[in-house]
Amino acid sequence: MCADTIAITTFYRFLPLAPEPIAALKTRLEQVAEGANLRGLCLLSAEGINATVSASRSADLVCFKAVVQEALELHDLQFKDSSGKKHPFREFKVKVKNEIVTLGKPGFCPTLPHNDHITPKQWQADIRDPDTVVLDTRNAYEIKIGKFRRAVDLGLKEFNEFPQRVKSLNANKDQRILMYCTGGIRCEKAILEMRAQGFKNVAQLEGGILNYLKEFPEHDYQGECFVFDYRVAVDQNLQATSSYRLCPHCGQPGKTAITCCKCARQEVICEACFDQNQTHPTCSKNCAHHRAVNSGSRKPHLPELSKRHRR
């Protein structure tokens, strides 16, 4: 690995954790991260662990993985590795949550490590079947920048809307349904929800888009893949995007370059915010506010932030 390359890994596992082991694991991970100058975010709950971690030296990340595997007694844990020029997080944090992926149903999670997974190779073959439904379980703003061909977009703003939206899915309960998300974790709960609603033939892409692109870049996945860190998205080669940035107005990914009408700063905003303010685009909420005040408007016309992007 080049000296200016950051090693990045993401992983998750559903497994029952009691409060005392969670507290001990939190302390252990923080100690290892501090000693190796790691950065990232680890979510712990009674459901298990979900994490993205980066290191300046790949050897330090290897040591971190070993600590996680030993602490959880999981030697088959799947790590999805990539690299970048910058750390995806500014610091290292471990947070204890009710859920490691928020569906609004704590404890509603798989009891087996491989919950009807299919490999990228099998996925590549199966999605060619016209009778198969390909379902994207991600949020609508993620799907805008990349998706599999003919995948169904449920129009989710938040993952906890999935149970209600899937009820409107016009599919036979016996029809083959293949689902995917960024790294696989949302599909683990999505499959359980669909089974609870009577769908009998569902499976998920093992390791999600990140695992697929590792084997099949420039194939049936079109565009880039949104990630929940400072990289914003990764391209077909799992490198940090050179096109997208988080919109300073709404926090969603965008790639429309503008010159601020207030301060003349060059900035990138999302297409929705540009469409609503294209005659007088601004580079920030501050400039939007001052332009609105100076023009006599009550407030700038900007889209409502989803819960995920509210600070």
Phi, psi and omega in degrees: 000134180295155184297332183263016181253134179262131177274133184230139174223149175226143183200161174205162171199131172275123175198146183291129178232130178274162183306317182294313174299325178297314180297318180293319180294319178303312180297316181297315181295321178295321179294315180296317181297320180294319181292330182253004181057045177278159174228155179151189179223125176243128175254128178239143175203179175296345179277332184146216186225146177214123189210152166229126185223145179227158181214150176286334178239129182299330180297325178293325178289324176299318179295320179298316178301318181297321179296316179298313181298320180290316183295323182264356183056047181234102181260004176247018182295130182271121177254129177259106187263147174206186180214165179198175180272343181225156174294137179286346177228154181280334183210180179253129179225143171241122180243137176262122186235170174286326180223147176274348167213128195272104171255347184087017179225076180304135180087352178273086187208161184291151178259352178246147183291336180235096188268081182055055178272147169234144185290160175305323179295315178293320177303315181303324179280317187290327183287351177282345180287117183295342180273355180269136176269128176255118189245125177267120184264008183273174178285155184301323182291335175287319184293332181301330185259357176175144181194166172283149177306137178056019177291145179275127177260117181279355179071034182286137168268326178220149183298332182291354174277350186304312182304319181287319182292325183290339177297333181270001180292121183275077181220145175294138183296344178261356183290146178290124180234123177250130182236158181209162173211197186295305183234000176110341190291322180293325180294332179302316179278328180297321178298316179298321179294317181293322176296320179297333179268005173101001177284131191253342188232071183239147178210163182234155176288117182295124180079001176065198182300320183300320179287323179297313183294335177296327181259328186227063174291148178060038176243244187274350172271126185251132177094208181245172184242118178295138175231151187271057176204191188287353173287338183072305180206164172239150182273191183296340179257016178063025174263149180305138184301146172252001185252320189257148170222162176283128181298129181291347180270312187242349178083004179266159183292140178208165179217022179270114180281135180222162169248121185299130180288347182264312185241357178070014178286144175277132182211167175241128179232170181280164185294325181295316179292325177293317180299326183278342183221032189293336178283334179220067182290146179235159187268350185199168176296325180297311179294323178297319179296312183292326176293319179296319179296315182292332181270354179091001178283152178292317179199155178294148181271098181232152181292152178291137179286140172285167180301326183296329185259357176287137182264000000 
